[in-house]
């Protein structure tokens, strides 16, 4: 990809980057109860990696 990114493309890439983060740590006790060991990535809606899935941004 080019070094200079158009602002609209950069915005799309930034949004996709935010979607790949894990859910916050406080979501797990809220959803599953205290003491439950569940990984925050299991609650995350969009799971995307730069290796696995490419975007059309």
PDB file of N, CA, C, O and CB in Angstrom:
ATOM      1  N   UNK A   1       0.848  -1.176   0.000  1.00  0.00           N
ATOM      2  CA  UNK A   1       0.000   0.000   0.000  1.00  0.00           C
ATOM      3  C   UNK A   1       0.891   1.236   0.000  1.00  0.00           C
ATOM      4  O   UNK A   1       2.027   1.201   0.473  1.00  0.00           O
ATOM      5  CB  UNK A   1      -0.963   0.000   1.221  1.00  0.00           C
ATOM      6  N   UNK A   2       0.377   2.285  -0.517  1.00  0.00           N
ATOM      7  CA  UNK A   2       1.155   3.515  -0.637  1.00  0.00           C
ATOM      8  C   UNK A   2       1.463   4.101   0.740  1.00  0.00           C
ATOM      9  O   UNK A   2       0.730   3.880   1.704  1.00  0.00           O
ATOM     10  CB  UNK A   2       0.402   4.544  -1.495  1.00  0.00           C
ATOM     11  N   UNK A   3       2.550   4.843   0.810  1.00  0.00           N
ATOM     12  CA  UNK A   3       2.910   5.504   2.065  1.00  0.00           C
ATOM     13  C   UNK A   3       1.899   6.593   2.398  1.00  0.00           C
ATOM     14  O   UNK A   3       1.444   6.703   3.536  1.00  0.00           O
ATOM     15  CB  UNK A   3       4.330   6.099   1.980  1.00  0.00           C
ATOM     16  N   UNK A   4       1.549   7.400   1.393  1.00  0.00           N
ATOM     17  CA  UNK A   4       0.528   8.428   1.587  1.00  0.00           C
ATOM     18  C   UNK A   4      -0.837   7.796   1.385  1.00  0.00           C
ATOM     19  O   UNK A   4      -1.130   7.267   0.313  1.00  0.00           O
ATOM     20  CB  UNK A   4       0.737   9.629   0.614  1.00  0.00           C
ATOM     21  N   UNK A   5      -1.671   7.850   2.411  1.00  0.00           N
ATOM     22  CA  UNK A   5      -3.017   7.291   2.324  1.00  0.00           C
ATOM     23  C   UNK A   5      -4.027   8.428   2.294  1.00  0.00           C
ATOM     24  O   UNK A   5      -3.943   9.374   3.077  1.00  0.00           O
ATOM     25  CB  UNK A   5      -3.304   6.332   3.513  1.00  0.00           C
ATOM     26  N   UNK A   6      -4.971   8.322   1.388  1.00  0.00           N
ATOM     27  CA  UNK A   6      -6.028   9.308   1.297  1.00  0.00           C
ATOM     28  C   UNK A   6      -6.822   9.297   2.599  1.00  0.00           C
ATOM     29  O   UNK A   6      -7.023   8.231   3.180  1.00  0.00           O
ATOM     30  CB  UNK A   6      -6.946   9.031   0.078  1.00  0.00           C
ATOM     31  N   UNK A   7      -7.273  10.446   3.065  1.00  0.00           N
ATOM     32  CA  UNK A   7      -7.976  10.498   4.358  1.00  0.00           C
ATOM     33  C   UNK A   7      -9.179   9.555   4.454  1.00  0.00           C
ATOM     34  O   UNK A   7      -9.435   8.986   5.515  1.00  0.00           O
ATOM     35  CB  UNK A   7      -8.439  11.905   4.617  1.00  0.00           C
ATOM     36  N   UNK A   8      -9.910   9.388   3.362  1.00  0.00           N
ATOM     37  CA  UNK A   8     -11.077   8.497   3.423  1.00  0.00           C
ATOM     38  C   UNK A   8     -10.643   7.044   3.589  1.00  0.00           C
ATOM     39  O   UNK A   8     -11.259   6.295   4.347  1.00  0.00           O
ATOM     40  CB  UNK A   8     -11.940   8.648   2.155  1.00  0.00           C
ATOM     41  N   UNK A   9      -9.595   6.646   2.892  1.00  0.00           N
ATOM     42  CA  UNK A   9      -9.091   5.281   3.024  1.00  0.00           C
ATOM     43  C   UNK A   9      -8.507   5.061   4.411  1.00  0.00           C
ATOM     44  O   UNK A   9      -8.690   4.002   5.012  1.00  0.00           O
ATOM     45  CB  UNK A   9      -8.034   4.986   1.948  1.00  0.00           C
ATOM     46  N   UNK A  10      -7.799   6.073   4.914  1.00  0.00           N
ATOM     47  CA  UNK A  10      -7.205   5.970   6.238  1.00  0.00           C
ATOM     48  C   UNK A  10      -8.296   5.833   7.301  1.00  0.00           C
ATOM     49  O   UNK A  10      -8.131   5.103   8.278  1.00  0.00           O
ATOM     50  CB  UNK A  10      -6.318   7.196   6.528  1.00  0.00           C
ATOM     51  N   UNK A  11      -9.408   6.538   7.105  1.00  0.00           N
ATOM     52  CA  UNK A  11     -10.526   6.420   8.040  1.00  0.00           C
ATOM     53  C   UNK A  11     -11.135   5.039   8.037  1.00  0.00           C
ATOM     54  O   UNK A  11     -11.468   4.495   9.090  1.00  0.00           O
ATOM     55  CB  UNK A  11     -11.585   7.432   7.715  1.00  0.00           C
ATOM     56  N   UNK A  12     -11.282   4.463   6.835  1.00  0.00           N
ATOM     57  CA  UNK A  12     -11.821   3.103   6.738  1.00  0.00           C
ATOM     58  C   UNK A  12     -10.896   2.099   7.404  1.00  0.00           C
ATOM     59  O   UNK A  12     -11.354   1.205   8.116  1.00  0.00           O
ATOM     60  CB  UNK A  12     -12.042   2.717   5.275  1.00  0.00           C
ATOM     61  N   UNK A  13      -9.593   2.245   7.175  1.00  0.00           N
ATOM     62  CA  UNK A  13      -8.629   1.343   7.804  1.00  0.00           C
ATOM     63  C   UNK A  13      -8.627   1.497   9.324  1.00  0.00           C
ATOM     64  O   UNK A  13      -8.483   0.512  10.048  1.00  0.00           O
ATOM     65  CB  UNK A  13      -7.227   1.601   7.253  1.00  0.00           C
ATOM     66  N   UNK A  14      -8.787   2.722   9.805  1.00  0.00           N
ATOM     67  CA  UNK A  14      -8.830   2.952  11.250  1.00  0.00           C
ATOM     68  C   UNK A  14     -10.051   2.292  11.866  1.00  0.00           C
ATOM     69  O   UNK A  14      -9.965   1.728  12.957  1.00  0.00           O
ATOM     70  CB  UNK A  14      -8.832   4.452  11.558  1.00  0.00           C
ATOM     71  N   UNK A  15     -11.188   2.354  11.181  1.00  0.00           N
ATOM     72  CA  UNK A  15     -12.403   1.716  11.687  1.00  0.00           C
ATOM     73  C   UNK A  15     -12.227   0.205  11.747  1.00  0.00           C
ATOM     74  O   UNK A  15     -12.613  -0.427  12.731  1.00  0.00           O
ATOM     75  CB  UNK A  15     -13.610   2.076  10.806  1.00  0.00           C
ATOM     76  N   UNK A  16     -11.646  -0.380  10.696  1.00  0.00           N
ATOM     77  CA  UNK A  16     -11.418  -1.819  10.687  1.00  0.00           C
ATOM     78  C   UNK A  16     -10.427  -2.226  11.771  1.00  0.00           C
ATOM     79  O   UNK A  16     -10.545  -3.305  12.351  1.00  0.00           O
ATOM     80  CB  UNK A  16     -10.913  -2.267   9.319  1.00  0.00           C
ATOM     81  N   UNK A  17      -9.457  -1.368  12.043  1.00  0.00           N
ATOM     82  CA  UNK A  17      -8.504  -1.658  13.099  1.00  0.00           C
ATOM     83  C   UNK A  17      -9.139  -1.656  14.477  1.00  0.00           C
ATOM     84  O   UNK A  17      -8.765  -2.446  15.343  1.00  0.00           O
ATOM     85  CB  UNK A  17      -7.385  -0.670  13.061  1.00  0.00           C
ATOM     86  N   UNK A  18     -10.108  -0.759  14.679  1.00  0.00           N
ATOM     87  CA  UNK A  18     -10.805  -0.727  15.971  1.00  0.00           C
ATOM     88  C   UNK A  18     -11.718  -1.931  16.144  1.00  0.00           C
ATOM     89  O   UNK A  18     -11.930  -2.388  17.267  1.00  0.00           O
ATOM     90  CB  UNK A  18     -11.616   0.558  16.106  1.00  0.00           C
ATOM     91  N   UNK A  19     -12.261  -2.450  15.048  1.00  0.00           N
ATOM     92  CA  UNK A  19     -13.184  -3.580  15.146  1.00  0.00           C
ATOM     93  C   UNK A  19     -12.484  -4.881  15.537  1.00  0.00           C
ATOM     94  O   UNK A  19     -13.131  -5.805  16.031  1.00  0.00           O
ATOM     95  CB  UNK A  19     -13.902  -3.769  13.829  1.00  0.00           C
ATOM     96  N   UNK A  20     -11.191  -4.962  15.326  1.00  0.00           N
ATOM     97  CA  UNK A  20     -10.495  -6.211  15.581  1.00  0.00           C
ATOM     98  C   UNK A  20     -10.050  -6.338  17.035  1.00  0.00           C
ATOM     99  O   UNK A  20      -9.476  -7.362  17.405  1.00  0.00           O
ATOM    100  CB  UNK A  20      -9.300  -6.329  14.668  1.00  0.00           C
ATOM    101  N   UNK A  21     -10.294  -5.342  17.860  1.00  0.00           N
ATOM    102  CA  UNK A  21      -9.869  -5.407  19.254  1.00  0.00           C
ATOM    103  C   UNK A  21     -10.760  -6.363  20.044  1.00  0.00           C
ATOM    104  O   UNK A  21     -11.884  -6.662  19.639  1.00  0.00           O
ATOM    105  CB  UNK A  21      -9.893  -4.006  19.890  1.00  0.00           C
ATOM    106  N   UNK A  22     -10.242  -6.835  21.174  1.00  0.00           N
ATOM    107  CA  UNK A  22     -11.029  -7.681  22.061  1.00  0.00           C
ATOM    108  C   UNK A  22     -12.082  -6.845  22.770  1.00  0.00           C
ATOM    109  O   UNK A  22     -12.011  -5.617  22.807  1.00  0.00           O
ATOM    110  CB  UNK A  22     -10.127  -8.394  23.084  1.00  0.00           C
ATOM    111  N   UNK A  23     -13.047  -7.538  23.323  1.00  0.00           N
ATOM    112  CA  UNK A  23     -14.065  -6.880  24.141  1.00  0.00           C
ATOM    113  C   UNK A  23     -13.424  -6.395  25.438  1.00  0.00           C
ATOM    114  O   UNK A  23     -12.406  -6.947  25.855  1.00  0.00           O
ATOM    115  CB  UNK A  23     -15.255  -7.843  24.438  1.00  0.00           C
ATOM    116  N   UNK A  24     -13.991  -5.377  26.086  1.00  0.00           N
ATOM    117  CA  UNK A  24     -13.436  -4.902  27.363  1.00  0.00           C
ATOM    118  C   UNK A  24     -13.474  -5.997  28.433  1.00  0.00           C
ATOM    119  O   UNK A  24     -14.305  -6.903  28.380  1.00  0.00           O
ATOM    120  CB  UNK A  24     -14.211  -3.666  27.853  1.00  0.00           C
ATOM    121  N   UNK A  25     -12.572  -5.899  29.391  1.00  0.00           N
ATOM    122  CA  UNK A  25     -12.437  -6.940  30.408  1.00  0.00           C
ATOM    123  C   UNK A  25     -13.677  -7.043  31.302  1.00  0.00           C
ATOM    124  O   UNK A  25     -13.969  -8.115  31.832  1.00  0.00           O
ATOM    125  CB  UNK A  25     -11.209  -6.670  31.263  1.00  0.00           C
ATOM    126  N   UNK A  26     -14.406  -5.934  31.471  1.00  0.00           N
ATOM    127  CA  UNK A  26     -15.556  -5.963  32.374  1.00  0.00           C
ATOM    128  C   UNK A  26     -16.796  -6.588  31.737  1.00  0.00           C
ATOM    129  O   UNK A  26     -17.800  -6.799  32.418  1.00  0.00           O
ATOM    130  CB  UNK A  26     -15.879  -4.562  32.833  1.00  0.00           C
ATOM    131  N   UNK A  27     -16.736  -6.886  30.441  1.00  0.00           N
ATOM    132  CA  UNK A  27     -17.867  -7.523  29.760  1.00  0.00           C
ATOM    133  C   UNK A  27     -18.036  -8.970  30.228  1.00  0.00           C
ATOM    134  O   UNK A  27     -19.159  -9.462  30.340  1.00  0.00           O
ATOM    135  CB  UNK A  27     -17.669  -7.478  28.229  1.00  0.00           C
ATOM    136  N   UNK A  28     -16.909  -9.655  30.503  1.00  0.00           N
ATOM    137  CA  UNK A  28     -16.962 -11.079  30.856  1.00  0.00           C
ATOM    138  C   UNK A  28     -17.755 -11.314  32.143  1.00  0.00           C
ATOM    139  O   UNK A  28     -18.682 -12.123  32.127  1.00  0.00           O
ATOM    140  CB  UNK A  28     -15.543 -11.637  31.010  1.00  0.00           C
ATOM    141  N   UNK A  29     -17.430 -10.636  33.275  1.00  0.00           N
ATOM    142  CA  UNK A  29     -18.260 -10.869  34.463  1.00  0.00           C
ATOM    143  C   UNK A  29     -19.703 -10.412  34.280  1.00  0.00           C
ATOM    144  O   UNK A  29     -20.618 -10.976  34.881  1.00  0.00           O
ATOM    145  CB  UNK A  29     -17.659 -10.161  35.654  1.00  0.00           C
ATOM    146  N   UNK A  30     -19.905  -9.390  33.450  1.00  0.00           N
ATOM    147  CA  UNK A  30     -21.269  -8.894  33.244  1.00  0.00           C
ATOM    148  C   UNK A  30     -22.113  -9.919  32.475  1.00  0.00           C
ATOM    149  O   UNK A  30     -23.288 -10.116  32.786  1.00  0.00           O
ATOM    150  CB  UNK A  30     -21.241  -7.547  32.485  1.00  0.00           C
ATOM    151  N   UNK A  31     -21.511 -10.569  31.472  1.00  0.00           N
ATOM    152  CA  UNK A  31     -22.270 -11.509  30.647  1.00  0.00           C
ATOM    153  C   UNK A  31     -22.322 -12.911  31.256  1.00  0.00           C
ATOM    154  O   UNK A  31     -23.370 -13.557  31.254  1.00  0.00           O
ATOM    155  CB  UNK A  31     -21.667 -11.579  29.258  1.00  0.00           C
ATOM    156  N   UNK A  32     -21.180 -13.377  31.777  1.00  0.00           N
ATOM    157  CA  UNK A  32     -21.079 -14.776  32.193  1.00  0.00           C
ATOM    158  C   UNK A  32     -21.070 -14.960  33.703  1.00  0.00           C
ATOM    159  O   UNK A  32     -21.169 -16.092  34.177  1.00  0.00           O
ATOM    160  CB  UNK A  32     -19.842 -15.384  31.616  1.00  0.00           C
ATOM    161  N   UNK A  33     -20.955 -13.893  34.465  1.00  0.00           N
ATOM    162  CA  UNK A  33     -20.917 -13.992  35.919  1.00  0.00           C
ATOM    163  C   UNK A  33     -19.486 -13.936  36.428  1.00  0.00           C
ATOM    164  O   UNK A  33     -18.537 -14.208  35.692  1.00  0.00           O
ATOM    165  CB  UNK A  33     -21.592 -15.280  36.386  1.00  0.00           C
ATOM    166  N   UNK A  34     -19.349 -13.580  37.698  1.00  0.00           N
ATOM    167  CA  UNK A  34     -18.021 -13.448  38.296  1.00  0.00           C
ATOM    168  C   UNK A  34     -17.368 -14.819  38.438  1.00  0.00           C
ATOM    169  O   UNK A  34     -18.024 -15.803  38.780  1.00  0.00           O
ATOM    170  CB  UNK A  34     -18.108 -12.749  39.670  1.00  0.00           C
ATOM    171  N   UNK A  35     -16.075 -14.867  38.171  1.00  0.00           N
ATOM    172  CA  UNK A  35     -15.331 -16.121  38.309  1.00  0.00           C
ATOM    173  C   UNK A  35     -15.295 -16.970  37.057  1.00  0.00           C
ATOM    174  O   UNK A  35     -14.582 -17.973  37.020  1.00  0.00           O
ATOM    175  CB  UNK A  35     -15.911 -16.919  39.405  1.00  0.00           C
ATOM    176  N   UNK A  36     -16.036 -16.601  36.041  1.00  0.00           N
ATOM    177  CA  UNK A  36     -16.036 -17.381  34.803  1.00  0.00           C
ATOM    178  C   UNK A  36     -14.828 -16.999  33.963  1.00  0.00           C
ATOM    179  O   UNK A  36     -14.582 -15.816  33.731  1.00  0.00           O
ATOM    180  CB  UNK A  36     -17.346 -17.158  34.005  1.00  0.00           C
ATOM    181  N   UNK A  37     -14.070 -17.993  33.504  1.00  0.00           N
ATOM    182  CA  UNK A  37     -12.868 -17.719  32.718  1.00  0.00           C
ATOM    183  C   UNK A  37     -13.196 -17.888  31.238  1.00  0.00           C
ATOM    184  O   UNK A  37     -13.194 -18.997  30.705  1.00  0.00           O
ATOM    185  CB  UNK A  37     -11.694 -18.660  33.136  1.00  0.00           C
ATOM    186  N   UNK A  38     -13.473 -16.784  30.603  1.00  0.00           N
ATOM    187  CA  UNK A  38     -13.770 -16.751  29.172  1.00  0.00           C
ATOM    188  C   UNK A  38     -12.860 -15.707  28.559  1.00  0.00           C
ATOM    189  O   UNK A  38     -12.662 -14.637  29.134  1.00  0.00           O
ATOM    190  CB  UNK A  38     -15.290 -16.432  28.890  1.00  0.00           C
ATOM    191  N   UNK A  39     -12.309 -16.008  27.401  1.00  0.00           N
ATOM    192  CA  UNK A  39     -11.422 -15.054  26.743  1.00  0.00           C
ATOM    193  C   UNK A  39     -12.246 -13.927  26.131  1.00  0.00           C
ATOM    194  O   UNK A  39     -13.297 -14.184  25.543  1.00  0.00           O
ATOM    195  CB  UNK A  39     -10.564 -15.755  25.661  1.00  0.00           C
ATOM    196  N   UNK A  40     -11.781 -12.664  26.260  1.00  0.00           N
ATOM    197  CA  UNK A  40     -12.558 -11.531  25.713  1.00  0.00           C
ATOM    198  C   UNK A  40     -12.754 -11.595  24.206  1.00  0.00           C
ATOM    199  O   UNK A  40     -13.695 -10.994  23.688  1.00  0.00           O
ATOM    200  CB  UNK A  40     -11.878 -10.235  26.059  1.00  0.00           C
ATOM    201  N   UNK A  41     -11.885 -12.312  23.487  1.00  0.00           N
ATOM    202  CA  UNK A  41     -12.055 -12.379  22.033  1.00  0.00           C
ATOM    203  C   UNK A  41     -13.267 -13.211  21.630  1.00  0.00           C
ATOM    204  O   UNK A  41     -13.751 -13.085  20.506  1.00  0.00           O
ATOM    205  CB  UNK A  41     -10.808 -12.953  21.390  1.00  0.00           C
ATOM    206  N   UNK A  42     -13.765 -14.059  22.528  1.00  0.00           N
ATOM    207  CA  UNK A  42     -14.935 -14.863  22.199  1.00  0.00           C
ATOM    208  C   UNK A  42     -16.203 -14.027  22.121  1.00  0.00           C
ATOM    209  O   UNK A  42     -17.189 -14.454  21.521  1.00  0.00           O
ATOM    210  CB  UNK A  42     -15.111 -15.963  23.218  1.00  0.00           C
ATOM    211  N   UNK A  43     -16.191 -12.840  22.722  1.00  0.00           N
ATOM    212  CA  UNK A  43     -17.368 -11.965  22.721  1.00  0.00           C
ATOM    213  C   UNK A  43     -17.284 -10.934  21.608  1.00  0.00           C
ATOM    214  O   UNK A  43     -18.284 -10.297  21.277  1.00  0.00           O
ATOM    215  CB  UNK A  43     -17.515 -11.262  24.072  1.00  0.00           C
ATOM    216  N   UNK A  44     -16.099 -10.762  21.028  1.00  0.00           N
ATOM    217  CA  UNK A  44     -15.895  -9.747  20.011  1.00  0.00           C
ATOM    218  C   UNK A  44     -16.676 -10.103  18.744  1.00  0.00           C
ATOM    219  O   UNK A  44     -16.652 -11.250  18.298  1.00  0.00           O
ATOM    220  CB  UNK A  44     -14.396  -9.591  19.699  1.00  0.00           C
ATOM    221  N   UNK A  45     -17.361  -9.123  18.174  1.00  0.00           N
ATOM    222  CA  UNK A  45     -18.191  -9.371  16.990  1.00  0.00           C
ATOM    223  C   UNK A  45     -17.341  -9.676  15.761  1.00  0.00           C
ATOM    224  O   UNK A  45     -17.450 -10.755  15.178  1.00  0.00           O
ATOM    225  CB  UNK A  45     -19.089  -8.166  16.712  1.00  0.00           C
ATOM    226  N   UNK A  46     -16.496  -8.724  15.368  1.00  0.00           N
ATOM    227  CA  UNK A  46     -15.734  -8.847  14.133  1.00  0.00           C
ATOM    228  C   UNK A  46     -14.338  -9.340  14.472  1.00  0.00           C
ATOM    229  O   UNK A  46     -13.597  -8.666  15.188  1.00  0.00           O
ATOM    230  CB  UNK A  46     -15.677  -7.495  13.365  1.00  0.00           C
ATOM    231  N   UNK A  47     -13.979 -10.505  13.966  1.00  0.00           N
ATOM    232  CA  UNK A  47     -12.636 -11.030  14.174  1.00  0.00           C
ATOM    233  C   UNK A  47     -11.933 -11.015  12.822  1.00  0.00           C
ATOM    234  O   UNK A  47     -12.299 -11.761  11.914  1.00  0.00           O
ATOM    235  CB  UNK A  47     -12.666 -12.479  14.796  1.00  0.00           C
ATOM    236  N   UNK A  48     -10.924 -10.165  12.696  1.00  0.00           N
ATOM    237  CA  UNK A  48     -10.220 -10.056  11.438  1.00  0.00           C
ATOM    238  C   UNK A  48      -8.750  -9.867  11.723  1.00  0.00           C
ATOM    239  O   UNK A  48      -8.374  -9.146  12.648  1.00  0.00           O
ATOM    240  CB  UNK A  48     -10.772  -8.902  10.586  1.00  0.00           C
ATOM    241  N   UNK A  49      -7.921 -10.513  10.932  1.00  0.00           N
ATOM    242  CA  UNK A  49      -6.475 -10.393  11.072  1.00  0.00           C
ATOM    243  C   UNK A  49      -5.898  -9.942   9.743  1.00  0.00           C
ATOM    244  O   UNK A  49      -6.448 -10.243   8.683  1.00  0.00           O
ATOM    245  CB  UNK A  49      -5.835 -11.735  11.530  1.00  0.00           C
ATOM    246  N   UNK A  50      -4.804  -9.231   9.802  1.00  0.00           N
ATOM    247  CA  UNK A  50      -4.170  -8.762   8.565  1.00  0.00           C
ATOM    248  C   UNK A  50      -3.586  -9.932   7.788  1.00  0.00           C
ATOM    249  O   UNK A  50      -3.352  -9.815   6.585  1.00  0.00           O
ATOM    250  CB  UNK A  50      -3.072  -7.729   8.873  1.00  0.00           C
ATOM    251  N   UNK A  51      -3.346 -11.055   8.452  1.00  0.00           N
ATOM    252  CA  UNK A  51      -2.856 -12.230   7.732  1.00  0.00           C
ATOM    253  C   UNK A  51      -3.995 -13.025   7.092  1.00  0.00           C
ATOM    254  O   UNK A  51      -3.910 -13.416   5.928  1.00  0.00           O
ATOM    255  CB  UNK A  51      -2.066 -13.129   8.677  1.00  0.00           C
ATOM    256  N   UNK A  52      -5.055 -13.258   7.856  1.00  0.00           N
ATOM    257  CA  UNK A  52      -6.136 -14.139   7.406  1.00  0.00           C
ATOM    258  C   UNK A  52      -7.028 -13.483   6.358  1.00  0.00           C
ATOM    259  O   UNK A  52      -7.125 -13.945   5.221  1.00  0.00           O
ATOM    260  CB  UNK A  52      -6.979 -14.568   8.589  1.00  0.00           C
ATOM    261  N   UNK A  53      -7.672 -12.401   6.765  1.00  0.00           N
ATOM    262  CA  UNK A  53      -8.754 -11.825   5.960  1.00  0.00           C
ATOM    263  C   UNK A  53      -8.342 -10.455   5.461  1.00  0.00           C
ATOM    264  O   UNK A  53      -7.969  -9.592   6.255  1.00  0.00           O
ATOM    265  CB  UNK A  53     -10.067 -11.731   6.774  1.00  0.00           C
ATOM    266  N   UNK A  54      -8.405 -10.249   4.168  1.00  0.00           N
ATOM    267  CA  UNK A  54      -8.066  -8.965   3.577  1.00  0.00           C
ATOM    268  C   UNK A  54      -9.322  -8.093   3.494  1.00  0.00           C
ATOM    269  O   UNK A  54     -10.445  -8.597   3.483  1.00  0.00           O
ATOM    270  CB  UNK A  54      -7.433  -9.156   2.174  1.00  0.00           C
ATOM    271  N   UNK A  55      -9.112  -6.788   3.437  1.00  0.00           N
ATOM    272  CA  UNK A  55     -10.227  -5.851   3.330  1.00  0.00           C
ATOM    273  C   UNK A  55     -10.230  -5.258   1.908  1.00  0.00           C
ATOM    274  O   UNK A  55      -9.295  -5.440   1.129  1.00  0.00           O
ATOM    275  CB  UNK A  55     -10.118  -4.716   4.422  1.00  0.00           C
ATOM    276  N   UNK A  56     -11.291  -4.565   1.619  1.00  0.00           N
ATOM    277  CA  UNK A  56     -11.381  -3.895   0.323  1.00  0.00           C
ATOM    278  C   UNK A  56     -11.250  -2.399   0.513  1.00  0.00           C
ATOM    279  O   UNK A  56     -11.759  -1.621  -0.294  1.00  0.00           O
ATOM    280  CB  UNK A  56     -12.708  -4.234  -0.387  1.00  0.00           C
ATOM    281  N   UNK A  57     -10.569  -1.989   1.575  1.00  0.00           N
ATOM    282  CA  UNK A  57     -10.426  -0.564   1.886  1.00  0.00           C
ATOM    283  C   UNK A  57      -9.421   0.097   0.977  1.00  0.00           C
ATOM    284  O   UNK A  57      -9.174   1.297   1.097  1.00  0.00           O
ATOM    285  CB  UNK A  57     -10.014  -0.369   3.335  1.00  0.00           C
TER     286      UNK A  57
END
